[in-house]
Each structure stands twice: as C-alpha cells, then as structure tokens.
Amino acid sequence: MTEVWGKIGSAAGAVYTSFVGKSPATAAEVKKKTKLDDAMLYMALGWLAREGKAHMTTEKNTLMVKILE
C-alpha cells in the first residue's frame, strides 16, 4: 500500500511543479503536460485539493484546475 501513496505523492508533485502560479488549466491540459493516466491524475488532484493547494471549478462542463502557492 505504501507504494501507491508514493506514486500519488509523486504525481501530485508533478502537477504542482508544472502548474503552480499559472493560469487555470483544463484537466486535459494537466493530463497532457504531466503524462498521467486518468486515475493517477484525479488522485493527484484530490491530494492537492486536500492540502489546500488546488482549486477546481467547472466551466461549461469542463474541469478547470488552479494550483495555488
């Protein structure tokens, strides 16, 4: 189980470093830039949201992600 948490933490780190301080991006843009699969992307976003480092909204049925400092 520890291995899974390590992978999620690494994925969250990749999302954070790629998008911190930048304009909101779509989940598809985050996925493309980080090369994460859907499951790992959403687990990483959940991790960041739980830590207060990600804010997500929906605009026209599209998930928008803003990574906070």
C-alpha positions as CSV (number, residue, x, y, z in Angstrom):
1,M,0.0,0.0,0.0
2,T,2.9,2.4,0.7
3,E,4.0,2.1,-2.9
4,V,0.6,3.5,-4.1
5,W,0.9,6.5,-1.7
6,G,4.4,7.2,-3.0
7,K,3.1,7.2,-6.6
8,I,0.2,9.5,-5.8
9,G,2.6,11.9,-4.0
10,S,5.0,11.9,-7.0
11,A,2.1,12.6,-9.3
12,A,0.8,15.4,-7.1
13,G,4.3,16.9,-7.1
14,A,4.5,16.7,-10.9
15,V,1.1,18.5,-11.2
16,Y,2.1,21.1,-8.6
17,T,5.5,22.0,-10.1
18,S,4.1,22.2,-13.6
19,F,1.2,24.5,-12.8
20,V,1.9,26.4,-9.6
21,G,1.4,30.1,-10.1
22,K,0.0,29.7,-13.6
23,S,-3.4,30.4,-15.1
24,P,-6.2,27.8,-14.6
25,A,-5.8,24.8,-16.9
26,T,-8.3,22.2,-18.0
27,A,-7.8,18.7,-16.6
28,A,-7.0,17.6,-20.2
29,E,-4.2,20.1,-20.3
30,V,-2.8,19.0,-17.0
31,K,-3.0,15.3,-18.1
32,K,-1.2,16.1,-21.4
33,K,1.6,18.0,-19.7
34,T,2.2,15.6,-16.8
35,K,1.5,12.4,-18.9
36,L,-0.5,10.9,-16.1
37,D,-3.3,8.4,-16.7
38,D,-6.8,9.4,-15.7
39,A,-6.8,7.6,-12.3
40,M,-3.5,9.0,-11.2
41,L,-4.3,12.5,-12.4
42,Y,-7.5,12.6,-10.3
43,M,-5.9,11.1,-7.3
44,A,-3.1,13.7,-7.5
45,L,-5.6,16.5,-7.9
46,G,-7.5,15.1,-4.8
47,W,-4.3,15.1,-2.9
48,L,-3.5,18.7,-3.8
49,A,-7.1,19.8,-3.0
50,R,-7.0,18.1,0.4
51,E,-3.8,20.0,1.1
52,G,-5.4,23.3,0.0
53,K,-3.0,23.6,-3.0
54,A,-5.6,23.1,-5.7
55,H,-8.8,24.8,-6.5
56,M,-11.2,23.2,-9.1
57,T,-14.2,24.6,-10.8
58,T,-16.4,23.5,-13.7
59,E,-16.8,25.8,-16.6
60,K,-19.1,24.7,-19.5
61,N,-18.8,21.1,-18.3
62,T,-15.0,21.3,-18.3
63,L,-13.0,20.8,-15.1
64,M,-10.7,23.7,-14.5
65,V,-7.7,23.4,-12.2
66,K,-5.8,26.2,-10.5
67,I,-2.7,25.2,-8.5
68,L,-2.2,27.5,-5.5
69,E,1.1,28.5,-3.9
